[in-house]
Amino acid sequence: MFDQTAERYATFGLVAKLPSEIIDGIWGIIDDDLQGVVTLPRVLQFALIARHGQVTAVFDDQQGSIFEFDLPFNYDRAYPETIAVLDDGHYQTMMLLDELQA
């Protein structure tokens, strides 16, 4: 799961609400900070919070560990609170949480 050579996408709904730099930053977190450190399920969820005016992505591995990653981008209250990343075995898609449940 979450092989960085797989095809990756972001939904139009997410792209409309979150800058591409932050989307790319979250892909980087998956590849550089989570892969090989924790077992990644089929669906990942990241909370986006403000810390000192910057974006912090929070990942809960559901095994008792919470990881926080500060990104060098200004936070905007219009950003979604939570995003999801789905690996269906063929494609990886980042989306708004409500798009996952649709």
Protein Blocks (a to p, Z undefined) as FASTA:
>chain_A
ZZakbccdddfklmmmocfklmmmmmmmmmmmmgopaccdfbdcdddddeehiacdddde
hnopacddddfbdcdfkbcfbdcdddehlaccdddfklmmZZ
